[in-house]
Amino acid sequence: MADYVTRFAPSPTGPLHLGHAFSALTAWDRAQAMGGTALLRIEDIDRSRARPEWEVQIYDDLRWLGLDWPEPVMRQSERGAAYQAALDRLADMGLIYPCRCTRSDIRAALSAPQEGVIPMGPDGLIYPGICRGRGLDDAGPDDALRLDMAAAMRVAGTVRFAETGPLHAGHYAFDEGFMVEHVGDVVLSRRGVGVAYHLAVVVDDAQQGVTEAVRGADLFEAAAVHALLQRLLDLPRTDWHHHALIRDTAGKRLAKRDDARALAQFRAEGLGPQDIRRMVGL
Ligand code: GLU
C-alpha cells in the first residue's frame, strides 16, 4: 500500500478558526497514527478573495498549534498550467460545454412547470441543461465551462470511493442515474476565477500524492464529483475522511467571519494549543 499522505488545504480568505484547527489537527493526528505525512496546500485560486496576509497568518497559526509540514507548500495560484491541462483533456474527450446562463436563468428554468422540490447538488441548484450540447467553438469570453455529467458517466462507468470519516464511513458506488440526478453538470471553469475548485482539488491531490483527504463534512457530497474527475483524468484514487463540523454553542456552523473564534484571538487571550485541542474535542 502507498504510504499514507493527507493534507490540510485552507483558503487564505480570512483567519483560521476553531473549525480549521480541528481539520488540521485531525489530519496531522491521522498522519501520525498511520506513520505518514500531512501536507499543507494554500487554496488561493480565487484571487479576488485570497490575501497574502491571511496566508502568513495561516503559517503562523499552524506553527503555534505545533504543526509542521514539508516545504515547499503548494499554492494553487501557481498551478494554472496543470489545471488548464486537465481541462483541455476533458475538453478533448468531448465532456465539456460552454454555459452562459446566469443564476436567474437557472432558477427560472427550474421553477418552470413541474412542482415539487428543486433539486440541489454539491454546488447548489442542479443545472437544468439549458446550454448542454453547445460546442466549445461557440464559447464566449464570459462563459463558464460545465461537465456533461451523463457523457462523463458513460466514459467513467460507476464512480467508487471509500470514506473513512465518522459520519459517513463506508464504500460508495454511484451510477449515471444518481450522478445526473443528484450532482448534475457541475462548473469546472468560471470566467474571472478560472478553473473551479472541483478540478483544482483533484489535480492537486494527485500531484501531492495524497492517499486520504481530510476535510469538513460540508464537502462530503463533492467527493462523488472528485472521484469521478480522478477517474476521467486517470489519476490515482484517494480516500476521504470527512469530519464533523465544529459548531458554536448555539449550534451554528462556524463561519470564517466569526473572528471571535479566530485562533489568533484565543492566542491573544493567552490560551495554548492544548486548550484548542480540548475545545474541539481532541
Ligand atoms: N479550501 C477548502 C476550504 O478551505 C478545503 C478544500 C478541501 O479540503 O478539499 O474549505
Boltz pocket constraint, residues with backbone or C-beta under 6 A from the ligand:
constraints:
  - pocket:
      binder: B
      contacts: [[A, 7], [A, 8], [A, 9], [A, 10], [A, 11], [A, 43], [A, 201], [A, 213], [A, 214], [A, 215], [A, 216], [A, 219]]
      max_distance: 6.0
